[in-house]
Amino acid sequence: MIQLIAGAVMISFSAVFVKWTTVGPDTAAFYRMALGGGMLLVFALVRRERLWPGRRAALMIALAALFFALDLLFWHRSVRRIGPGIATLIPNFEVFALAAAGLLFFGERWRWQLGVALPVAIFGLFLLVGADWAQMSTGYHVGIWLGLLTSVCYASYILALRASRVRRAAGYSDIAGIAVVSLGAAALLAGAVLGGGESFVIPSWRDGGVLLAYGFCAQVAGWVLISKSLLHLKASQVGLILLLQPVLAFVWDVLFFHGRFNSVQIAGAVIALAAIWLGQQQAADASTAQEAGDRL
């Protein structure tokens, strides 16, 4: 549990690093994937792990890289527009996209938790971002929609990654898989940097340090700590503890960026978080903690 909490805390700083760096959103995403993926690759090579997942899993690995790249493209822009707190909470709505996919395509049973959680989550989201919608800027509106797109891309990434685990060759480890996905996403993001007119130049030592910390915390240490803890905890415990990530993102938003949230928004965030946790039980009741960990 201590490892899981530590991993969630480290990942909660992701949006902070995105706000701290002065490079463009696509450039920040590229360096997260390139630096983090490079560190994981070295770790996999030291352990002499195989890097080719097998022909049956290769397509799913490629799709996972594509969806992860799109996830970061949307999420980084959302963070810049609406701040770390709200931008980190909204992508957690991916649990509902995953639950819908399970019901429609994988024959999972409808559970009462999902029926309760979905309308409650929508109500919480309305309190959080919709109550003052008309008074918010166009940039804020765009940031909210980008956050929702992030949740869809994140759910698609998880489904592709899970499919690759079923199809991959024997002896192919999760670390090798994430390393390959990360570097594949970095290659796609490099195209976004070039096509979008951004630059790979890191303007200062400060930016370099922030990007290095971003890649290490979000893509390496946080993930390793969380993955090592999954087999020792119940899926419901994993889901609850991982909600520390959006909660702490709100705290960092207030502490580091002077974010201000009124009582209605705070109530909306609490309601949305409770609904997200309840929605996770759609899968958690029927899965092991390891399967729940695929949502990472």
Phi, psi and chi 1 to 4 in degrees:
 res  aa     phi    psi   chi1   chi2   chi3   chi4
   1 MET       -  -37.6 -173.4  170.9  -67.4      -
   2 ILE   -63.0  -40.5  -68.0  173.9      -      -
   3 GLN   -63.1  -42.4  -73.0 -178.8  -18.8      -
   4 LEU   -64.4  -43.9 -177.8   60.1      -      -
   5 ILE   -62.8  -43.5  -68.6  171.3      -      -
   6 ALA   -62.2  -40.6      -      -      -      -
   7 GLY   -64.4  -42.7      -      -      -      -
   8 ALA   -63.7  -39.0      -      -      -      -
   9 VAL   -63.6  -44.3  171.1      -      -      -
  10 MET   -63.2  -42.9  -65.2 -171.0   77.6      -
  11 ILE   -69.2  -26.8  -69.0  176.8      -      -
  12 SER   -63.7  -19.1   73.6      -      -      -
  13 PHE   -82.8   -2.3  -79.6   97.4      -      -
  14 SER   -55.2  -51.4  -64.6      -      -      -
  15 ALA   -65.9  -29.4      -      -      -      -
  16 VAL   -63.0  -45.0  174.3      -      -      -
  17 PHE   -62.6  -38.9  -65.9  132.0      -      -
  18 VAL   -61.5  -40.5  174.6      -      -      -
  19 LYS   -73.2  -34.0  -75.9  -78.2  -75.2 -175.2
  20 TRP   -71.8  -35.8  -89.9  -16.0      -      -
  21 THR   -76.1  148.8 -177.9      -      -      -
  22 THR   -97.2   -1.5   62.7      -      -      -
  23 VAL   -74.6  165.8  -57.5      -      -      -
  24 GLY   -66.1  162.9      -      -      -      -
  25 PRO   -63.0  -36.9   19.2  -31.0      -      -
  26 ASP   -72.0  -36.7  -62.9  -14.6      -      -
  27 THR   -65.1  -42.3  -56.2      -      -      -
  28 ALA   -61.9  -41.1      -      -      -      -
  29 ALA   -64.3  -42.1      -      -      -      -
  30 PHE   -58.8  -47.9  165.0   76.7      -      -
  31 TYR   -69.9  -31.6  -81.5  113.2      -      -
  32 ARG   -59.7  -47.8  166.9 -180.0  168.8  169.7
  33 MET   -71.5  -42.0  -68.3  -70.1  100.2      -
  34 ALA   -68.2  -48.0      -      -      -      -
  35 LEU   -70.1  -47.2  -66.6  172.3      -      -
  36 GLY   -64.0  -45.3      -      -      -      -
  37 GLY   -63.6  -37.4      -      -      -      -
  38 GLY   -63.3  -42.3      -      -      -      -
  39 MET   -63.0  -43.6  -65.4  177.9 -154.9      -
  40 LEU   -65.8  -35.8  -71.4  169.6      -      -
  41 LEU   -63.5  -44.2  177.6   63.4      -      -
  42 VAL   -60.6  -43.0  169.8      -      -      -
  43 PHE   -60.7  -43.6 -171.4   54.6      -      -
  44 ALA   -66.2  -39.2      -      -      -      -
  45 LEU   -67.5  -40.1  -69.4  174.3      -      -
  46 VAL   -60.7  -37.4  168.4      -      -      -
  47 ARG   -84.1    2.3  -62.9  177.8   59.6  178.2
  48 ARG    56.6   43.8  -62.4 -177.5  178.4 -179.9
  49 GLU   -88.1  149.3  -64.0  178.9   -5.8      -
  50 ARG   -74.4  143.5   62.0 -177.8  -60.6  168.5
  51 LEU  -104.5  -19.3  -60.8  177.9      -      -
  52 TRP   -87.9  119.4  173.8 -115.0      -      -
  53 PRO   -77.1   -9.9   30.6  -36.1      -      -
  54 GLY   103.4  153.5      -      -      -      -
  55 ARG   -61.6  -37.9 -178.2  175.8   54.9   84.2
  56 ARG   -67.4  -30.0  -65.1  178.5   64.1 -117.8
  57 ALA   -94.9  -13.6      -      -      -      -
  58 ALA   -60.3  -42.6      -      -      -      -
  59 LEU   -63.2  -42.3  176.5   59.2      -      -
  60 MET   -66.2  -36.7  -68.6  -62.7  103.3      -
  61 ILE   -62.7  -42.6  -70.5  -74.0      -      -
  62 ALA   -63.4  -42.2      -      -      -      -
  63 LEU   -65.5  -39.3  -75.6  175.5      -      -
  64 ALA   -60.9  -41.9      -      -      -      -
  65 ALA   -63.2  -41.4      -      -      -      -
  66 LEU   -63.1  -47.7  171.5   61.9      -      -
  67 PHE   -69.0  -33.2  -73.7  124.2      -      -
  68 PHE   -68.0  -39.5 -153.4  163.9      -      -
  69 ALA   -62.5  -44.5      -      -      -      -
  70 LEU   -64.4  -40.0  -69.4  173.2      -      -
  71 ASP   -53.3  -49.1  169.5  -76.6      -      -
  72 LEU   -71.4  -35.7  -68.6  179.6      -      -
  73 LEU   -59.0  -44.8  -72.4  175.4      -      -
  74 PHE   -73.2  -43.9  -66.3  136.2      -      -
  75 TRP   -67.3  -42.3 -175.4   60.2      -      -
  76 HIS   -60.4  -39.6  -78.1 -167.2      -      -
  77 ARG   -68.2  -34.8  -74.1  167.1  169.4   78.2
  78 SER   -66.0  -42.6  179.2      -      -      -
  79 VAL   -59.7  -42.4  170.8      -      -      -
  80 ARG   -65.7  -28.3  -63.5  -75.5  175.8   90.4
  81 ARG   -91.5  -36.4  -73.9  171.9  169.3   80.7
  82 ILE  -122.7    0.5   61.4  178.0      -      -
  83 GLY    92.4  161.1      -      -      -      -
  84 PRO   -62.6  -37.8  -22.8   33.9      -      -
  85 GLY   -62.1  -63.8      -      -      -      -
  86 ILE   -66.4  -38.2  -62.6  176.1      -      -
  87 ALA   -65.4  -24.2      -      -      -      -
  88 THR   -87.1  -31.0  -58.8      -      -      -
  89 LEU   -71.8  -45.3 -174.5  147.8      -      -
  90 ILE   -59.3  -42.6  -68.3  177.9      -      -
  91 PRO   -60.8  -17.9  -28.5   37.8      -      -
  92 ASN   -68.2   -9.1  -77.2  -89.2      -      -
  93 PHE   -68.6   -2.6  -83.4   68.3      -      -
  94 GLU   -58.2  -22.9   49.5   85.3   18.1      -
  95 VAL   -61.1  -30.6  -61.0      -      -      -
  96 PHE   -77.6  -35.1  -60.5  108.2      -      -
  97 ALA   -65.1  -40.0      -      -      -      -
  98 LEU   -66.1  -41.6  -72.8  173.2      -      -
  99 ALA   -63.3  -41.2      -      -      -      -
 100 ALA   -62.9  -42.0      -      -      -      -
 101 ALA   -63.0  -39.8      -      -      -      -
 102 GLY   -62.3  -41.0      -      -      -      -
 103 LEU   -69.9  -42.3  -68.8  170.7      -      -
 104 LEU   -80.6  -36.8  -66.3  173.6      -      -
 105 PHE  -117.7  -19.1  -56.0  114.6      -      -
 106 PHE  -120.1   10.5  -57.4  112.4      -      -
 107 GLY    69.6   21.1      -      -      -      -
 108 GLU   -73.0  150.5  -66.2 -176.5    5.9      -
 109 ARG   -79.8  145.7  -68.1 -177.0  -59.5  160.0
 110 TRP   -70.1  132.3  172.8  -88.4      -      -
 111 ARG  -120.8  149.5  -64.5  176.0 -179.1  -87.6
 112 TRP   -61.2  -28.7   67.7  -93.5      -      -
 113 GLN   -58.9  -40.9  -69.4   94.8  -27.4      -
 114 LEU   -68.3  -40.0 -176.6   62.6      -      -
 115 GLY   -62.6  -33.3      -      -      -      -
 116 VAL   -80.9  -42.6  172.7      -      -      -
 117 ALA   -67.7  -38.3      -      -      -      -
 118 LEU   -63.1  -53.1 -175.4   56.0      -      -
 119 PRO   -64.5  -33.8   19.7  -30.8      -      -
 120 VAL   -65.1  -41.5  172.1      -      -      -
 121 ALA   -63.2  -41.7      -      -      -      -
 122 ILE   -63.3  -40.5  -67.1  172.6      -      -
 123 PHE   -64.3  -43.2  175.8   64.4      -      -
 124 GLY   -62.1  -40.7      -      -      -      -
 125 LEU   -64.3  -38.1 -176.9   63.1      -      -
 126 PHE   -62.5  -44.5  169.2   76.9      -      -
 127 LEU   -64.0  -36.2  -67.0  179.0      -      -
 128 LEU   -71.8  -44.5 -179.4   62.3      -      -
 129 VAL  -127.3  -12.9  -58.2      -      -      -
 130 GLY   -99.8  -21.9      -      -      -      -
 131 ALA   -61.4  -36.8      -      -      -      -
 132 ASP  -110.5   29.2  -62.2  -37.4      -      -
 133 TRP   -56.0  -44.9 -174.8  -97.4      -      -
 134 ALA   -65.4  -26.9      -      -      -      -
 135 GLN   -86.9   -9.5  -74.3   73.1   43.2      -
 136 MET   -84.1  156.8  -62.9  -60.4 -179.8      -
 137 SER   -75.4  165.1   66.7      -      -      -
 138 THR   -61.2  -38.2  -59.4      -      -      -
 139 GLY   -61.0  -39.0      -      -      -      -
 140 TYR   -64.2  -45.0 -175.2   88.7      -      -
 141 HIS   -57.6  -46.2  -65.6  169.7      -      -
 142 VAL   -61.3  -40.3  171.4      -      -      -
 143 GLY   -61.3  -37.7      -      -      -      -
 144 ILE   -66.0  -46.5  -63.3  -60.1      -      -
 145 TRP   -64.1  -36.6  -70.2  115.2      -      -
 146 LEU   -64.6  -37.5  -72.3  170.8      -      -
 147 GLY   -62.7  -40.4      -      -      -      -
 148 LEU   -67.6  -38.9  -68.1  171.5      -      -
 149 LEU   -62.4  -36.7  -79.1  173.3      -      -
 150 THR   -58.8  -42.5  -59.9      -      -      -
 151 SER   -63.2  -38.0   68.2      -      -      -
 152 VAL   -67.1  -44.5  174.3      -      -      -
 153 CYS   -65.1  -37.6  -69.0      -      -      -
 154 TYR   -66.1  -42.6 -167.8   44.2      -      -
 155 ALA   -61.8  -40.7      -      -      -      -
 156 SER   -65.0  -39.5  -59.0      -      -      -
 157 TYR   -59.8  -44.9  157.4   71.2      -      -
 158 ILE   -63.6  -43.0  -68.1  163.8      -      -
 159 LEU   -64.1  -41.4  -68.5  172.3      -      -
 160 ALA   -65.4  -40.3      -      -      -      -
 161 LEU   -66.5  -40.6 -165.1   62.1      -      -
 162 ARG   -64.7  -40.0  -67.7 -174.6   69.3  173.8
 163 ALA   -63.6  -37.1      -      -      -      -
 164 SER   -66.5  -33.2   74.5      -      -      -
 165 ARG   -66.1  -34.6  -65.7 -174.8   66.3 -172.1
 166 VAL   -71.0  -35.1  174.5      -      -      -
 167 ARG   -94.7  -11.7  -65.2  169.9  172.4   81.0
 168 ARG   -71.0  160.1   68.9 -168.6 -176.8 -172.0
 169 ALA   -68.9  155.3      -      -      -      -
 170 ALA   -61.9  139.3      -      -      -      -
 171 GLY    86.1    0.6      -      -      -      -
 172 TYR   -85.2  119.5 -170.3   71.1      -      -
 173 SER   -89.4  162.9   74.3      -      -      -
 174 ASP   -63.7  -37.4  -72.3  -24.4      -      -
 175 ILE   -63.8  -44.9  -69.4  177.2      -      -
 176 ALA   -61.8  -40.4      -      -      -      -
 177 GLY   -62.8  -46.1      -      -      -      -
 178 ILE   -68.1  -34.4  -63.4  -62.0      -      -
 179 ALA   -61.9  -46.4      -      -      -      -
 180 VAL   -66.5  -42.8  172.5      -      -      -
 181 VAL   -61.3  -43.9  167.6      -      -      -
 182 SER   -62.1  -45.2  -61.1      -      -      -
 183 LEU   -70.5  -34.3  -66.2  174.2      -      -
 184 GLY   -64.3  -42.8      -      -      -      -
 185 ALA   -63.7  -37.9      -      -      -      -
 186 ALA   -61.2  -39.5      -      -      -      -
 187 ALA   -63.7  -41.7      -      -      -      -
 188 LEU   -66.7  -40.0  -64.7  171.3      -      -
 189 LEU   -68.4  -30.8  -70.4  163.6      -      -
 190 ALA   -60.3  -39.7      -      -      -      -
 191 GLY   -63.4  -37.6      -      -      -      -
 192 ALA   -65.7  -39.0      -      -      -      -
 193 VAL   -61.7  -47.3  171.9      -      -      -
 194 LEU   -68.1  -43.4  -65.8  172.4      -      -
 195 GLY   -70.7  -27.9      -      -      -      -
 196 GLY   -91.8    1.5      -      -      -      -
 197 GLY    80.8   11.9      -      -      -      -
 198 GLU   -84.0  179.1  -67.0 -174.4   18.3      -
 199 SER  -127.8  148.7  171.4      -      -      -
 200 PHE   -81.8   -6.6  -68.5  104.7      -      -
 201 VAL   -67.1  129.4  174.7      -      -      -
 202 ILE   -93.2  114.1  -61.1  175.4      -      -
 203 PRO   -71.3  -18.9   23.9  -32.5      -      -
 204 SER  -154.5  163.7   67.8      -      -      -
 205 TRP   -62.1  -34.4  -74.2  102.1      -      -
 206 ARG   -61.0  -47.7  174.5 -172.0  174.8  -81.8
 207 ASP   -62.0  -39.0  -78.0  -64.4      -      -
 208 GLY   -61.4  -42.5      -      -      -      -
 209 GLY   -65.1  -40.4      -      -      -      -
 210 VAL   -63.6  -44.7  169.5      -      -      -
 211 LEU   -66.7  -38.1  -68.6  171.3      -      -
 212 LEU   -64.5  -43.6 -176.2   62.1      -      -
 213 ALA   -64.3  -37.7      -      -      -      -
 214 TYR   -61.5  -49.9 -176.7   27.6      -      -
 215 GLY   -62.7  -41.1      -      -      -      -
 216 PHE   -70.1  -48.7  176.9   74.5      -      -
 217 CYS   -70.4  -46.5  -69.6      -      -      -
 218 ALA   -81.1  -34.8      -      -      -      -
 219 GLN  -106.7  -17.0 -153.5   63.3   21.2      -
 220 VAL  -119.6  -76.3 -178.2      -      -      -
 221 ALA   -61.6  -47.2      -      -      -      -
 222 GLY   -59.9  -45.9      -      -      -      -
 223 TRP   -65.5  -43.6  179.0   83.0      -      -
 224 VAL   -62.6  -45.0  170.2      -      -      -
 225 LEU   -61.0  -43.8  -75.5  169.4      -      -
 226 ILE   -67.4  -46.6  -69.0  170.6      -      -
 227 SER   -63.5  -35.2   64.5      -      -      -
 228 LYS   -69.8  -22.0  -75.3  172.4   65.3   65.7
 229 SER   -91.7  -14.6   68.0      -      -      -
 230 LEU   -63.8  -40.8  -65.0  177.7      -      -
 231 LEU   -70.2  -11.2  -69.4  176.2      -      -
 232 HIS  -103.5    2.6  -54.6  -74.9      -      -
 233 LEU  -132.5  155.3  -63.5  170.8      -      -
 234 LYS   -71.7  151.4  -65.0 -179.9  179.9  179.0
 235 ALA   -59.1  -37.5      -      -      -      -
 236 SER   -65.4  -35.3   57.2      -      -      -
 237 GLN   -67.1  -42.3  -69.5  176.2  -52.8      -
 238 VAL   -59.1  -48.5  172.1      -      -      -
 239 GLY   -60.2  -41.1      -      -      -      -
 240 LEU   -67.4  -46.2 -178.2   60.4      -      -
 241 ILE   -67.7  -34.9  -67.1  172.3      -      -
 242 LEU   -68.0  -16.2  -73.4  179.4      -      -
 243 LEU   -70.3   -7.9  -72.2 -179.4      -      -
 244 LEU   -58.8  -31.5  -85.1  173.9      -      -
 245 GLN   -58.3  -56.9 -180.0 -166.7   -2.6      -
 246 PRO   -67.6  -32.4   21.0  -32.5      -      -
 247 VAL   -62.1  -48.5  169.9      -      -      -
 248 LEU   -67.7  -31.3  -70.7  174.6      -      -
 249 ALA   -60.7  -37.8      -      -      -      -
 250 PHE   -64.3  -41.2  -89.5   91.9      -      -
 251 VAL   -62.7  -46.4  174.1      -      -      -
 252 TRP   -63.7  -35.1  -50.6  147.1      -      -
 253 ASP   -60.0  -42.0 -161.0  -10.4      -      -
 254 VAL   -72.2  -44.4  172.7      -      -      -
 255 LEU   -71.4  -43.8  -69.2  179.6      -      -
 256 PHE   -95.8  -28.2  -60.6  134.8      -      -
 257 PHE  -123.6    9.7  -53.7  107.4      -      -
 258 HIS    56.6   36.5  -51.9  -68.0      -      -
 259 GLY   -63.2  142.4      -      -      -      -
 260 ARG  -123.5  129.9  -65.6 -177.8  179.0 -179.6
 261 PHE  -130.3  131.1  -55.1   98.6      -      -
 262 ASN   -81.4  175.8   57.8   41.3      -      -
 263 SER   -64.2  -34.2   57.1      -      -      -
 264 VAL   -66.1  -43.7  173.8      -      -      -
 265 GLN   -64.5  -40.5  -71.3  178.3  -55.2      -
 266 ILE   -63.3  -43.2  -66.7  172.0      -      -
 267 ALA   -61.4  -41.7      -      -      -      -
 268 GLY   -62.2  -40.9      -      -      -      -
 269 ALA   -64.1  -43.5      -      -      -      -
 270 VAL   -62.6  -45.2  171.5      -      -      -
 271 ILE   -63.5  -43.3  -69.3  170.4      -      -
 272 ALA   -63.2  -42.2      -      -      -      -
 273 LEU   -63.6  -42.2  -72.9  167.0      -      -
 274 ALA   -62.4  -40.6      -      -      -      -
 275 ALA   -68.6  -38.0      -      -      -      -
 276 ILE   -61.6  -44.2  -70.7  167.4      -      -
 277 TRP   -62.8  -42.8  177.0   79.9      -      -
 278 LEU   -65.3  -39.5 -174.3   61.0      -      -
 279 GLY   -62.9  -29.3      -      -      -      -
 280 GLN   -65.0  -22.3  -71.6  174.8  -28.2      -
 281 GLN   -70.5  -18.2  -52.3  -44.0  -58.3      -
 282 GLN   -55.3  -41.0  169.9   78.1   21.7      -
 283 ALA   -92.4  -37.2      -      -      -      -
 284 ALA   -64.0  -35.1      -      -      -      -
 285 ASP   -66.0  -22.5  -75.2   -7.2      -      -
 286 ALA  -113.3    8.4      -      -      -      -
 287 SER  -135.4  170.4   66.5      -      -      -
 288 THR   -90.1  170.0   65.7      -      -      -
 289 ALA   -62.0  -31.9      -      -      -      -
 290 GLN   -63.4  -43.3  177.2   65.4   48.5      -
 291 GLU   -65.4  -40.4  -70.6  169.6  -28.9      -
 292 ALA   -61.4  -33.0      -      -      -      -
 293 GLY   -65.5  -17.3      -      -      -      -
 294 ASP   -62.5  -17.1  -71.1  -20.8      -      -
 295 ARG   -71.6   -7.0  -69.9 -169.4  176.5   83.1
 296 LEU   -73.3      -  -57.8  176.6      -      -
